Amino acid sequence: MDIWKRKFFLSAFRIFDQVILCLAFLFAASIESATIQSLTFDQFLEMRLKVGNFILFFGLLAIWHSIFTGFRLYHSRRLGTRRSEIKDLLKATLAATLVLVVFSYLFNITMVSPLFIAVFLPAAATALIASRFVFRFVLRKIRLYGRNQRFLLIAGTNPKAIEIANTIRSKPALGYVLLGFVDQDWQGIDAVRKNGFKTVSDFKHLKSFLREHVVDEVIIALPLKSLYTEASQVLTCCEEQGIIIRHHVGMFPVNTARPKGDYLDDIPVITHYPSTVPSMQLATKRTLDVLLSLCALIGLSPFFALVSLLIKLDSKGPVYYVQERVGLNKRRFKMYKLRTMVNGAEARQEELECCNEACGPVFKIKNDLRITRLGRFLRKTSIDELPQLFNVLKGDMSLVGPRPLPVRDFNGFSEDWQRRRFSVRPGITCLWQVNGRSYTSFEHWMELDMKYIDTWSFQLDLKILLLTIPAVLRGSGAV
């Protein structure tokens, strides 16, 4: 399944959960109104039409959504058991019910009585659990057709590693594509080939393999007593580049990754997630991205129309410039900008490499003759970046995060620790934007990205957004 389709599917599922809760609410309200004389169900529906009650109810829905997200109900559970998912669903539904009780007390919602709760809680829980069973069934069918897949490496070629590989091969509904094994040459490696698998790299060349291929997860299945150094090396490589790590047994000196117990079908494993940020906060960040970008796009639509007309009058060519960039987990996406250069400027970049004024793999020329008259103003004011709000809405980017790099710049990375910046969603603005932009050295730029990842908070995002405004007005470092 393509990334944007998966995100659309998950967004639809989030909405579906809220619809289930609303229907359970209405069902409980209908039962309650049938037992009392003071308030009929028709009067209840009429009461809901008031603006204040609309705001109150949507606030309740927002809290319910945060609760469900906090229980990781929208994270991938392809390795989880049905029992654990049902347990989390029951906890989330109970928490949502408690919030409803608190709301009824604070805002004097007389409809919410003990009978109402006795109907709402089991009705919501039953419907939600049933929907999850249907959801799992649909996902299994999708994965069987080669969609919604994760690309996997297994480090090690011992019997345990082959057992894991056979489990993956025998259960295509898990949605894993086994790229191959990583190991040094030894006598037992023939067992891999006999089972129809292949080795794609040794430990020495693992770094280069991870740089050049899309790898979502790595399972370490090495004997720790004899190959602890190699296992630690694999873990370090993956941690540097922000790749999910799983291992069957053993403990590793992980500095930034977050460990969590999981199951690969019925095989217990430990997963190290590259992000230390709680999932509930990440979901809230994504919700704010969607709401703010949508409001900004609607509010700026007349301005977009005016700027588009000026670009057309200023020079020949399309209004928007679309370029392939490297995003979350090194997946590539099309990033949108307002065109600020003459048409066909990208084709001339190779002949201008000798004029590059930036250090590191990035390409910058202060007085680039390819930039149009209007384009120079758009760049100085960062107006050319505004179409990236569409990328935020789609889920390719966030409002705040490390800047997405062109494929050319990504291929020029020389240090693997710098690739951990791809373990989070790229953004329109970040610490680099408010610390001089093009005047900042590449090494310091990368250090700022790591600082953002390791110290992320809502306060930091808000601070960066506020500091971006004066940085844009000054036009400092804009090239």
C-alpha atoms as one frame of an Amber mdcrd trajectory, in Angstrom:
protein
   0.000   0.000   0.000   1.375   3.430  -0.954   2.240   5.697   1.966  -0.471
   8.242   1.228  -3.087   5.510   0.809  -2.100   3.977   4.123  -2.340   7.355
   5.826  -5.727   7.985   4.215  -6.901   4.563   5.357  -5.739   5.201   8.924
  -7.346   8.648   8.939 -10.605   7.114   7.752 -10.348   4.506  10.485  -9.846
   7.200  13.132 -12.990   8.927  11.883 -14.817   5.597  11.859 -13.970   5.067
  15.547 -15.402   8.479  16.361 -18.535   7.630  14.378 -18.926   4.420  16.412
 -18.641   6.385  19.659 -21.207   8.912  18.406 -23.638   6.152  17.416 -23.152
   4.482  20.812 -23.859   7.864  22.405 -27.070   8.291  20.401 -28.137   4.717
  21.117 -27.640   5.191  24.852 -29.456   8.544  24.676 -32.440   6.909  22.962
 -32.621   4.217  25.674 -32.318   6.823  28.419 -34.985   9.117  26.925 -37.425
   6.189  26.696 -37.238   5.672  30.469 -37.677   9.243  31.682 -40.366  11.853
  31.113 -38.367  15.023  31.666 -36.472  14.899  28.367 -37.512  13.156  25.172
 -35.066  11.960  22.548 -36.410  14.564  20.114 -35.734  17.276  22.685 -32.235
  15.889  23.174 -31.530  16.114  19.435 -32.923  19.644  19.354 -30.676  20.591
  22.269 -27.612  19.384  20.356 -28.248  22.000  17.659 -27.093  24.797  19.929
 -23.675  26.240  19.043 -22.338  25.859  22.565 -23.310  22.210  22.676 -21.695
  21.638  19.293 -18.418  23.037  20.627 -18.743  20.934  23.769 -19.398  17.749
  21.827 -16.535  18.301  19.375 -14.249  18.953  22.336 -15.349  15.596  23.735
 -14.603  13.938  20.387 -11.132  15.489  20.337 -10.389  14.088  23.800 -11.723
  10.673  22.790  -9.437  10.699  19.769  -6.434  11.590  21.934  -7.287   8.754
  24.330  -7.518   6.189  21.517  -4.256   7.449  20.060  -2.583   7.307  23.454
  -3.401   3.606  23.707  -1.580   3.090  20.365  -4.752   1.883  18.640  -3.635
   3.458  15.360  -0.111   2.036  15.341   0.801  -1.013  13.322  -0.279  -4.148
  15.183   0.750  -6.695  12.612   3.005  -8.324  15.228   0.555  -7.950  18.100
  -1.981 -10.448  19.363  -5.752 -10.040  19.227  -5.891 -10.367  22.992  -3.587
  -7.368  23.518  -5.568  -5.273  21.034  -8.888  -6.130  22.689  -7.378  -5.306
  26.082  -6.221  -1.886  24.846  -9.609  -1.247  23.210 -11.425  -1.966  26.464
  -9.063   0.317  28.388  -9.499   3.134  25.853 -13.297   2.774  25.822 -13.409
   2.797  29.622 -11.212   5.923  29.692 -13.480   7.589  27.106 -16.506   6.724
  29.237 -14.892   8.224  32.337 -14.207  11.427  30.400 -17.883  11.480  29.383
 -18.899  11.143  33.040 -16.615  14.043  33.986 -18.067  16.157  31.163 -21.606
  15.396  32.323 -20.722  16.531  35.851 -18.885  19.693  34.785 -21.439  20.808
  32.178 -24.575  19.403  33.802 -25.507  16.957  31.028 -28.578  15.354  32.604
 -28.878  12.774  29.834 -25.761  10.961  31.078 -27.169   8.790  33.870 -26.075
   5.399  35.269 -28.421   3.735  32.760 -26.852   5.784  29.939 -23.363   4.622
  30.944 -24.549   1.019  31.306 -25.706   1.127  27.666 -22.967   3.289  26.169
 -19.931   1.388  27.487 -20.801  -2.157  26.257 -22.293  -0.858  22.995 -19.176
   1.161  22.140 -16.773  -1.597  23.212 -18.611  -4.302  21.242 -18.800  -2.219
  18.073 -15.153  -1.165  18.304 -13.896  -4.725  18.845 -16.019  -5.997  15.957
 -14.650  -3.260  13.685 -11.077  -4.256  14.618 -11.732  -7.857  13.585 -13.037
  -6.621  10.225 -10.052  -4.266   9.944  -7.567  -7.091  10.560  -9.330  -9.251
   7.981  -9.153  -6.489   5.346  -5.475  -5.822   6.097  -4.623  -9.496   5.710
  -6.277  -9.512   2.293  -4.473  -6.307   1.267  -1.087  -7.706   2.286  -1.726
 -10.923   0.393  -1.953  -8.778  -2.746   1.446  -7.179  -2.066   0.303  -3.934
  -0.439   1.041  -2.322   2.949   4.379  -4.120   3.165   7.466  -3.594   5.325
  10.971  -4.256   4.006  12.964  -6.430   6.396  16.553  -7.609   6.905  17.636
 -10.437   9.190  21.112 -10.230  10.731  22.354 -13.782  11.226  22.042 -17.096
   9.391  21.722 -19.512  12.306  18.726 -21.843  12.833  16.853 -19.149  14.821
  17.253 -16.662  11.956  16.032 -19.250   9.432  13.085 -20.044  11.714  12.103
 -16.365  11.713  12.482 -16.198   7.917  10.329 -19.300   7.457   7.671 -17.782
   9.709   7.629 -14.637   7.584   7.479 -16.625   4.356   4.690 -18.883   5.621
   2.563 -15.956   6.809   2.346 -13.399   3.970  -0.558 -11.733   5.783   2.024
 -10.238   8.161   3.007  -7.989   5.253   6.788  -8.366   5.344   9.118  -8.452
   2.357  12.320 -10.247   3.342  15.181  -8.534   1.529  17.644 -11.156   2.730
  20.204 -11.998   5.397  23.257 -10.162   6.701  26.155 -12.331   7.894  29.773
 -13.203   7.320  30.764 -16.270   5.340  30.741 -19.447   7.456  29.929 -23.105
   6.988  26.324 -22.841   8.165  25.414 -20.226   5.577  24.565 -22.959   3.064
  21.408 -23.652   5.079  20.096 -20.243   4.020  20.419 -21.092   0.337  18.915
 -24.547   0.844  15.832 -22.888   2.324  15.503 -20.611  -0.708  16.839 -17.434
   0.904  19.834 -15.235   0.086  22.457 -13.140   1.822  22.556  -9.525   0.655
  25.441  -8.145   2.698  28.120  -8.926   5.232  28.686  -6.868   8.378  31.410
  -4.786   6.748  29.145  -3.540   3.934  25.894  -3.220   5.943  26.192   0.557
   6.235  26.340   1.026   2.474  23.428  -1.388   1.970  21.254   0.585   4.398
  22.177   3.831   2.647  21.138   2.574  -0.787  17.984   0.555   0.002  14.649
   1.125   1.670  14.836  -0.878   4.907  12.051  -0.462   7.451  13.137  -3.012
  10.051  16.093  -5.202  10.955  15.802  -8.335  13.089  18.999  -9.320  14.899
  19.271 -13.090  15.369  22.948 -13.537  16.199  24.571 -15.632  18.944  25.581
 -12.967  21.443  28.385 -14.932  23.081  30.389 -15.356  19.883  29.172 -12.413
  17.774  28.315  -9.725  20.302  30.572  -7.187  18.558  28.901  -7.801  15.194
  25.410  -7.653  16.735  26.235  -4.363  18.443  27.612  -3.071  15.145  24.346
  -3.906  13.364  22.319  -2.222  16.094  24.496   0.903  15.973  24.179   1.176
  12.182  20.399   0.904  12.386  20.122   3.300  15.309  22.242   5.889  13.464
  19.941   5.784  10.444  16.653   5.662  12.382  15.682   2.098  11.391  13.446
  -0.025  13.635  15.431  -2.786  15.342  14.081  -6.084  16.654  16.001  -8.823
  18.374  15.079 -12.154  19.883  17.171 -12.137  23.032  19.948 -10.125  24.685
  20.513  -6.597  25.834  22.265  -3.846  23.874  23.698  -0.448  24.876  21.102
   1.637  23.015  21.367   5.383  23.587  18.318   6.910  21.903  16.078   4.097
  20.657  13.032   3.105  22.737  12.638  -0.646  23.461   9.258  -2.407  23.510
   8.218  -6.046  23.744   6.506  -7.464  20.640   5.657 -10.721  18.942   6.585
 -11.897  15.458   3.556 -14.151  15.139   4.258 -16.409  18.177   7.998 -15.588
  18.508   8.771 -13.053  21.292  11.072 -10.225  20.186  12.236  -6.870  21.550
  11.728  -3.845  19.307  13.814  -0.659  19.504  11.914   2.288  18.064  14.128
   5.220  16.936  11.816   7.853  18.428  11.629   8.476  22.170   8.513  10.652
  21.831   5.291   9.109  23.246   2.882   8.024  20.525   0.062  10.137  21.920
   2.128  13.308  21.525   3.098  12.355  17.979  -0.572  11.819  17.117  -1.492
  15.185  18.615   1.315  16.814  16.620  -0.053  15.239  13.436  -3.602  16.385
  14.267  -2.390  19.958  14.749  -0.462  19.731  11.459  -3.637  18.770   9.605
  -5.833  21.407  11.233  -3.344  24.282  10.923  -2.290  23.467   7.352  -5.927
  23.119   6.248  -6.877  26.466   7.814  -3.784  28.125   6.310  -4.497  26.776
   2.837  -8.085  27.993   2.966  -7.093  31.405   4.294  -4.218  31.837   1.839
  -6.074  30.662  -1.269  -6.679  34.231  -2.616  -3.004  35.030  -1.980  -1.942
  31.860  -3.852  -4.054  32.946  -6.817  -2.414  36.404  -6.864   1.136  35.050
  -6.589   0.429  32.439  -9.277  -0.665  35.212 -11.643   2.473  37.258 -10.890
   4.719  34.238 -11.555   3.032  33.690 -14.917   3.503  37.353 -15.832   7.128
  37.399 -14.653   8.502  34.441 -16.638   7.516  31.492 -18.781   6.956  28.109
 -17.172   4.717  26.398 -14.624   3.619  28.123 -11.437   4.683  25.294  -9.166
   8.028  23.557  -8.964   7.816  19.887  -8.019  10.958  18.101  -6.861  11.603
  14.630  -5.458  12.758  14.833  -1.846  13.791  12.267   0.777  11.368  12.026
   3.692  10.437   9.777   6.603  12.529   6.567   6.670  14.195   7.641   3.391
  10.954   7.294   1.424  10.773   9.691  -1.478   7.928  12.103  -2.141   7.110
  15.035  -4.407   7.598  18.368  -2.647   5.810  21.483  -3.898   7.230  24.999
  -4.122   6.374  28.119  -6.067   8.723  28.365  -9.041  11.464  30.922  -8.387
  13.856  30.035 -11.227  13.675  30.140 -14.976  12.037  27.158 -16.603  14.435
  24.204 -16.925  16.841  25.526 -14.276  17.315  22.115 -12.643  18.804  20.698
 -15.845  21.616  23.277 -15.601  22.609  22.432 -12.032  25.330  19.967 -13.045
  27.212  22.594 -15.044  27.046  24.950 -12.037  28.481  22.481  -9.502  31.821
  24.294  -9.672  30.090  27.440  -8.362  28.594  25.750  -5.302  29.225  27.942
  -2.223  27.830  25.575   0.423  29.854  23.104   2.461  28.884  19.466   2.670
  26.590  17.773   0.160  24.091  20.645  -0.235  24.016  22.984  -3.235  23.699
  26.751  -2.743  24.722  29.749  -4.837  24.064  33.168  -3.324  23.714  35.052
  -6.605  22.253  32.294  -8.767  21.519  33.748 -12.211  18.755  31.198 -12.729
  16.562  32.932 -10.153  13.891  35.219 -11.630  13.212  38.783 -10.474  10.050
  37.767  -8.641  11.685  34.533  -7.505  14.333  36.406  -5.541  11.624  38.183
  -3.568   9.673  34.967  -3.038  12.784  33.253  -1.693  13.780  36.126   0.585
  10.305  36.152   2.154   9.981  32.319   2.039   6.666  32.695   0.204   7.894
  30.048  -2.226   7.713  27.483   0.635   3.980  27.957   1.293   2.775  25.225
  -1.136   4.458  22.735   1.211   1.316  23.125   3.295  -0.142  20.655   0.782
   2.650  18.222   1.711   1.804  18.699   5.383  -1.861  17.998   4.713  -0.963
  14.868   2.737   1.293  13.613   5.504   4.606  13.849   3.646   5.765  16.662
   5.939   5.075  18.387   9.233   4.957  22.092  10.040   8.121  21.692  12.134
  10.853  19.142  11.472  14.191  18.651   9.688  14.109  20.095   6.193  13.546
  17.493   3.440  16.613  17.184   1.226  16.853  16.613  -2.526  18.024  13.176
  -3.634  21.326  14.698  -4.804  22.102  16.061  -1.330  21.009  12.846   0.378
  23.412  10.802  -1.761  26.256  13.050  -0.617  25.918  12.246   3.094  29.212
  10.997   4.528  28.251  10.265   8.167  25.618   7.693   9.098  24.614   9.462
  12.332  23.306  12.270  10.135  20.791   9.873   8.583  18.866   9.646  11.852
  17.211  12.875  10.749  15.120  10.685   8.413  13.567   8.847  11.368  11.091
  11.725  11.829   8.764  13.485   9.438  10.466  16.403   7.631   9.112  19.905
   8.170   8.637  23.310   6.612  10.701  24.972   9.340  13.116  23.796  12.025
  16.001  25.015  14.176  18.121  25.451  11.043  15.571  27.907   9.643  15.815
  30.171  12.676  19.600  29.921  13.044  20.834  31.547   9.875  19.694  29.009
   7.247  22.209  29.127   4.399  24.784  30.863   6.592  24.855  27.809   8.870
  27.496  25.169   8.133  26.262  21.751   7.087  27.755  20.079  10.185  26.014
  22.543  12.501  22.800  22.106  10.511  22.896  18.350  11.138  23.677  18.895
  14.825  20.640  21.166  15.100  18.484  18.461  13.512  19.725  15.890  16.034
  19.078  18.363  18.857  15.508  18.838  17.617  14.887  15.083  17.447  16.329
  14.383  20.895  14.692  17.321  22.712  11.351  17.529  20.886   8.347  18.961
  22.684   5.248  20.989  21.804   6.904  23.988  23.435   9.899  23.604  21.124
   7.655  23.417  18.051   5.777  26.523  19.163   9.045  28.347  19.835  10.384
  27.460  16.369   7.157  28.588  14.684   7.267  31.928  16.528  10.979  32.438
  15.778  10.395  31.621  12.107   8.305  34.774  11.642  11.095  37.299  12.468
  13.627  35.103  10.634  11.496  35.301   7.503  10.935  39.049   7.891  14.705
  39.566   8.193  15.312  37.293   5.218  18.482  36.113   6.932  20.266  33.310
   5.138  17.635  32.996   2.419  19.227  31.908  -0.874
